[in-house]
Amino acid sequence: MVEVTVALQLAGSAYNMIKNGVERGREAQDLYEGFTRFFDAKESIAEAAIEARNTSKMKSIFSGKSVEAQALQITAANHRIANIEKELRDFLIYSGQINFYEDMMRERRKIRNARMAAARKKAENKAFWTDILIGVGAVLLAGVVVFGTLVLIT
């Protein structure tokens, strides 16, 4: 997964690529690479939010980031990416290419809903198995300590 700050930088550069292309007279559908980069970055931010909400209990205890820091980073990224997307939409409206944008958004919603459900399930599964492995490791460690203590006593 791409780091949130890197995803924001990618989204900004993709927006600039699209804007410059349309200003030079290119059609929006010819700039699919820029759209691809922008929405890949947006999805990376959404996946980071899902992972933060569905993290392992042990990982959340021992991770370096506080809950507030994660929330701030994700919220700021979501607001920034929403502003960039609004600017992109407005730019396409004023350049007369809103039909392309609306068609793309309808298709995007279908695909995104399926991907987000899969990402949520993956994050929940990863958190579950991490907690199980840590729990089993703790039980085994406790068993070794108890067994070692009994051996020392006898």
VMD Tcl script that draws the C-alpha trace (Angstrom):
set ca {
  {0.00 0.00 0.00}
  {1.19 3.48 -0.86}
  {1.84 5.89 2.01}
  {-0.89 8.54 2.37}
  {1.41 11.52 1.73}
  {2.82 9.87 -1.40}
  {-0.73 9.18 -2.60}
  {-1.59 12.87 -2.19}
  {1.46 13.87 -4.21}
  {0.50 11.41 -6.95}
  {-3.05 12.77 -7.02}
  {-1.78 16.34 -7.34}
  {0.58 15.52 -10.20}
  {-2.17 13.53 -11.96}
  {-4.52 16.50 -11.66}
  {-1.88 18.78 -13.17}
  {-1.35 16.30 -16.02}
  {-5.08 16.23 -16.80}
  {-5.49 20.00 -16.50}
  {-2.52 20.71 -18.76}
  {-3.75 18.20 -21.34}
  {-7.26 19.68 -21.47}
  {-5.84 23.21 -21.66}
  {-3.84 22.09 -24.71}
  {-7.06 20.91 -26.36}
  {-6.94 17.19 -25.67}
  {-10.12 15.30 -24.90}
  {-10.58 13.97 -21.36}
  {-10.86 10.37 -22.56}
  {-7.39 10.73 -24.15}
  {-5.95 11.54 -20.71}
  {-6.88 8.22 -19.13}
  {-3.38 7.77 -17.69}
  {-3.81 10.89 -15.57}
  {-7.25 9.79 -14.43}
  {-5.86 6.36 -13.61}
  {-3.11 7.85 -11.45}
  {-5.51 10.19 -9.69}
  {-8.07 7.52 -8.80}
  {-5.37 4.99 -7.86}
  {-4.06 7.55 -5.37}
  {-7.57 8.21 -4.08}
  {-8.16 4.50 -3.59}
  {-4.85 4.13 -1.74}
  {-6.04 6.73 0.76}
  {-9.37 4.93 1.17}
  {-7.57 1.62 1.73}
  {-5.33 3.25 4.35}
  {-8.46 4.43 6.17}
  {-9.95 0.94 6.08}
  {-6.72 -0.59 7.33}
  {-6.52 1.96 10.16}
  {-10.10 1.12 11.23}
  {-9.51 -2.64 11.03}
  {-6.05 -2.96 12.48}
  {-4.97 -5.70 14.84}
  {-5.46 -4.89 18.52}
  {-1.83 -5.72 19.26}
  {-0.57 -3.69 16.31}
  {-2.59 -0.67 17.41}
  {-1.10 -0.92 20.91}
  {2.50 -1.21 19.72}
  {2.42 0.96 16.58}
  {4.26 4.25 16.60}
  {1.25 6.36 15.57}
  {-1.43 7.51 17.94}
  {-5.08 7.14 17.01}
  {-5.31 10.91 16.72}
  {-2.34 11.09 14.34}
  {-3.83 8.41 12.09}
  {-7.23 10.11 12.13}
  {-5.70 13.50 11.35}
  {-3.59 12.15 8.50}
  {-6.48 10.27 6.88}
  {-8.99 13.10 7.39}
  {-6.62 15.70 5.95}
  {-5.88 13.45 2.99}
  {-9.59 12.82 2.36}
  {-10.33 16.55 2.41}
  {-7.42 17.35 0.12}
  {-8.30 14.62 -2.39}
  {-11.96 15.73 -2.36}
  {-10.88 19.31 -3.14}
  {-8.67 18.11 -5.99}
  {-11.49 15.98 -7.37}
  {-13.92 18.92 -7.17}
  {-11.45 21.12 -9.03}
  {-11.05 18.38 -11.64}
  {-14.83 18.05 -12.04}
  {-15.29 21.82 -12.29}
  {-12.50 22.05 -14.84}
  {-14.12 19.35 -16.98}
  {-17.53 21.07 -16.71}
  {-16.06 24.35 -17.94}
  {-14.23 22.59 -20.77}
  {-17.48 20.94 -21.93}
  {-16.52 17.36 -21.02}
  {-18.88 16.64 -18.14}
  {-20.56 13.66 -19.87}
  {-17.28 11.77 -19.90}
  {-16.73 12.54 -16.23}
  {-20.23 11.45 -15.18}
  {-19.99 8.18 -17.15}
  {-16.62 7.50 -15.57}
  {-18.01 8.18 -12.07}
  {-20.91 5.75 -12.54}
  {-18.54 2.97 -13.60}
  {-16.10 3.90 -10.86}
  {-18.75 3.55 -8.15}
  {-19.55 0.01 -9.25}
  {-15.92 -1.08 -9.29}
  {-14.98 0.83 -6.13}
  {-17.76 -0.68 -4.03}
  {-16.57 -4.18 -4.92}
  {-12.92 -3.33 -4.21}
  {-13.62 -1.59 -0.90}
  {-15.62 -4.59 0.31}
  {-12.70 -6.85 -0.59}
  {-10.18 -4.51 1.09}
  {-12.31 -4.35 4.25}
  {-12.56 -8.13 4.39}
  {-8.81 -8.49 3.83}
  {-7.99 -6.00 6.60}
  {-10.38 -7.68 9.03}
  {-8.91 -11.10 8.19}
  {-5.35 -9.84 8.64}
  {-6.20 -8.26 12.01}
  {-7.94 -11.45 13.16}
  {-5.02 -13.73 12.28}
  {-2.46 -11.34 13.76}
  {-4.37 -11.33 17.04}
  {-4.65 -15.14 16.97}
  {-0.93 -15.60 16.32}
  {0.04 -13.18 19.07}
  {-2.40 -14.87 21.45}
  {-1.03 -18.33 20.66}
  {2.52 -17.01 21.05}
  {1.66 -15.53 24.45}
  {0.07 -18.80 25.60}
  {3.11 -20.78 24.43}
  {5.47 -18.36 26.16}
  {3.44 -18.61 29.38}
  {3.51 -22.41 29.08}
  {7.29 -22.41 28.67}
  {7.69 -20.13 31.69}
  {5.39 -22.30 33.84}
  {7.11 -25.50 32.69}
  {10.54 -23.98 33.26}
  {9.53 -22.86 36.74}
  {8.22 -26.33 37.60}
  {11.45 -27.91 36.35}
  {13.50 -25.51 38.49}
  {11.38 -26.22 41.56}
  {11.64 -30.00 41.26}
}
mol new
graphics top color blue
foreach p $ca { graphics top sphere $p radius 0.5 }
foreach p [lrange $ca 0 end-1] q [lrange $ca 1 end] { graphics top cylinder $p $q radius 0.2 }
display resetview
